[in-house]
Amino acid sequence: MYYIIYSIFYLISLLPWRVLYCISDALYIIAYYIVRYRREVVLNNLNIAFPDKTEKEKIIIAKEFYHKLIDSFIETIKLLSVSKKEFDKHCKVNAEALNKHYATGQSVQVLTGHFFNWEMINLGSSANFTYPFLAVYMP
């Protein structure tokens, strides 16, 4: 089963970014409006996190969340076949600043918020840094 799913994802990953984002838009509509995947949980969490926001504002945030979630899923599939040149066009990593510090013998630590596709940043960082790169995650 693994090889079947991997093969399907690999074939999908060969599609251009533009087509993949169109697929992502369609999957967003399906996930948010039709399947309503964990929609009540998301909206309930937004009620807890943002008690002062209006219902309309919370729905906008929920829709943005779903759109970004599906985009991240599609981008992760694309990583199965993306070339470094194509990746560098899509994801900018400013490695020069960190490489400069590392070259002087300084340790380098980067802390980020959860606002992007982790798989993409890991691939981009490991390909552009001149030193070993390790990602650490804590739930």
Helices and strands as residue ranges (DSSP letters): H 2-13, H 17-29, I 30-35, H 39-49, H 55-78, H 84-90, H 95-103, H 118-128
